[in-house]
């Protein structure tokens, strides 16, 4: 559960201090540097935070919900019915039978 509280604490800090640096968060919270870096990267990736700057000197801002891009949910791969045989099984069995029978008809 500590993981979720770190996310909440960092979001709350950035909300109160827009434009803060990672060093500011580290100085004012009890969260370790690696955890802060990981959380900031994840929150930036999912567009909860916006970062500005360059070369490892980023300022962080909270993205307003209306400014967040709309992302469609990931499509789930089509599931093959479990009660039917794999369509390649028949071909495989025919090739195996021909090799075992000494005739190569592929």
N, C-alpha and C positions, 0 to 999 in steps of 0.2 A: 504494500500500500504506500510505501514511502515514495515510490516512483510517481504516483499520481499527485501526491502532495507537492513534489518538486515542480511538476508542470504547473500546478495551480499557483505556487509561490512565485515562480518566474513570470508567469502571465500577469499576476497581480503587481509585481514590481515594475514590469515594463509599462503597465497601464498607468501607474503612478508617476513613473519617470520616463516619459517618451524621449527617444533619442539617446538612451543610455548605452554604454558599452558593456561588454562581457565583464571587464574588470570591475565596473561599478556593481554589477550583480554579485560578483564574487566577494567584493569587499563588504557589502551590506547584508548578505545572507550567509547561512552556514552550510551552503551546498558546495561540494567539491568542484574543482575546475573542470574535470572530465565530464561530470554529470551535467554541468551547466552547458558545456559545448554541445553535448549530445542532445539535450532538450532544445536548445536554441536551433540546432540544425533540423530537428524533427518538426518543430513548430513553424519554421520557415518553409519547410517542404510542403506542409499541409495548409499553407497560407493563413495561419493564425497570426503569425508575426511577419513583418516586412523588414528587410535589412537593407541599409544603404551604406555605401563606402566601398573600400577596396583593400586588397592585400592584408587580410586578417585584422582589419581595423573597422569593424562594422558597427553601425548604430542600429538599434532595434526599436521598432514601432509596432503597436498593436494594429492589426488590420480591422477596419470596421466591417461588420457583416455585409453591408450593402456594397462594399468595394471588393469583396472576395469573388473570384471567378467561380462560375457554376461548373462543377465537375461531375460528369455523368458517372454513375457507379460502374465499377469494373464488371465486365461481362463474364459470367461463369461459363467454363467450357461445357459443351454438350455432353451429358452423361450417357454412356452406352447402356442399354438395358442389360441387366445382369442375367436375365433368364434366356437370352439368345446366345448362340455360339458366335465366336469371333469370325467374321467373314474370311479372314485369311487362313483359318484352320483347314478348310477344305483344300485349298491350293497347296498348303504345306504338306498335308497328308498325301496328296497325289504325287508331289515331287519326291517325298520320302519313300513312297511305295515304288516309284519307278527306279530310284537309286538302289534300293534294297533288292529289287527284282533283276538288276543288272542291265536295265535298259534306260538310256538317257533320252527322254522325249521332251525336254524343256526347251 
